[in-house]
Amino acid sequence: MRSENTLFVGGPLDGRVLPVLVGMTGQPPKTYEVPVPHDDGRPPTVHVYRRVPGRVGRLGLPSGWKYEYAPEGKDPDAGPKWPWRKPR
């Protein structure tokens, strides 16, 4: 599988560049979750990062991606938008 070196901004991975697997379209996933285990047996803390354009060129198209820390966690409305569902 192909991977792309991606910058992480904010949170525990601030400033790190990690290889992230890209999908069939060549884009990394929209969210990236990092579980951090605890020593005392509690469930791991999950840090969530959201994909944003890395830099925007002259034509307004993104050239690369980066992940920004999302302290509020995963967005519940971030799933697929089905046409037969009512808006919330």
Secondary structure, 3 states (H helix, E strand, C coil): CCEEEEEEECHHHCCCEEEEECCCCCCCCCEEEEEECCCCCCCCEEEEEEEEECCECCCCCECCEEEEEECCCCCCCCCCCCCCCCCC
